[in-house]
Amino acid sequence: MDATDPIRRARINKAVATVAVGFVLGGLLTKLAESLPESTARTVFTQGVSAEVGPFSLDLVTVAITVGPVGFMLNALVLLAIGIAAVVARSWM
């Protein structure tokens, strides 16, 4: 199989969409969990690792664009949401 195989491309698109939906759902769950009272369970689920990249600048003669910084937050709720999105995607698609 080569990279232009439509089945392989569809699988890659499905995986990327699943992870993206998982990140969004996990971010929503994290924000909701942060509004809960302080507890050990809240700390375990909302404590995570974050990474930032950027900012990136592109300066042309007529146009200047700056993007960033772009950050990612990974915690237990995000991993749970990615798992839920994977199960739903597998059953629906």
C-alpha atoms as one frame of an Amber mdcrd trajectory, in Angstrom:
protein
   0.000   0.000   0.000   1.202   3.479  -0.761   0.381   6.757   0.978  -2.323
   7.599  -1.573  -4.366   4.492  -0.818  -7.907   5.749  -0.032  -8.493   3.207
   2.752  -5.259   4.145   4.507  -6.024   7.844   4.100  -9.498   7.322   5.595
  -8.003   5.497   8.601  -5.504   8.285   9.195  -8.232  10.935   8.908 -10.401
   8.982  11.346  -7.549   8.702  13.858  -6.725  12.405  13.647 -10.401  13.350
  14.030 -10.752  11.001  17.016  -7.766  12.523  18.810  -8.959  16.071  18.019
 -12.459  15.375  19.363 -10.886  13.729  22.412  -8.745  16.786  23.130 -11.750
  19.117  22.861 -13.966  16.891  25.009 -11.138  16.401  27.515 -10.586  20.145
  27.760 -14.277  20.635  28.429 -14.269  17.917  31.100 -11.163  19.456  32.693
 -12.765  22.908  32.885 -15.906  21.386  34.396 -13.847  19.410  36.928 -11.942
  22.533  37.970 -15.219  24.025  39.212 -15.664  21.128  41.667 -14.624  21.509
  45.315 -10.958  20.872  46.144 -10.301  17.151  46.648  -7.725  14.481  45.941
  -9.810  13.042  43.098 -10.076  16.456  41.442  -6.316  16.912  41.704  -5.615
  13.470  40.222  -7.894  14.034  37.237  -6.968  17.656  36.512  -3.200  17.573
  37.175  -1.409  17.243  33.888   1.521  17.936  31.647   1.537  20.915  29.310
   3.716  21.869  26.372   3.902  25.069  24.356   5.391  25.804  20.976   5.843
  29.195  19.415   5.263  31.933  18.642   6.057  31.568  14.973   6.493  34.643
  12.819   6.411  34.979   9.053   7.371  38.431   7.852   6.970  39.069   4.130
   7.240  42.450   2.463   3.485  43.066   2.392   2.185  40.639   5.025   3.368
  39.773   8.523   1.815  36.824  10.344   2.466  35.662  13.899   0.912  32.452
  15.194   1.267  31.167  18.701   2.060  30.171  21.204   0.226  26.885  20.681
  -0.131  24.767  23.803  -1.304  21.284  24.655  -2.498  20.033  28.038  -2.574
  16.307  28.712  -4.204  14.883  31.835  -6.288  11.881  32.885  -9.560  13.441
  31.699  -8.125  14.116  28.246  -6.932  10.509  27.965 -10.361   9.322  29.101
 -12.061  11.541  26.521  -9.784  10.265  23.729 -10.725   6.716  24.744 -14.423
   7.560  24.691 -14.068   9.236  21.285 -12.230   6.158  19.975 -14.986   3.804
  21.158 -17.694   6.002  19.651 -15.792   6.399  16.377 -15.216   2.654  16.137
 -18.894   1.862  16.720 -20.253   4.547  14.360 -17.725   4.459  11.547
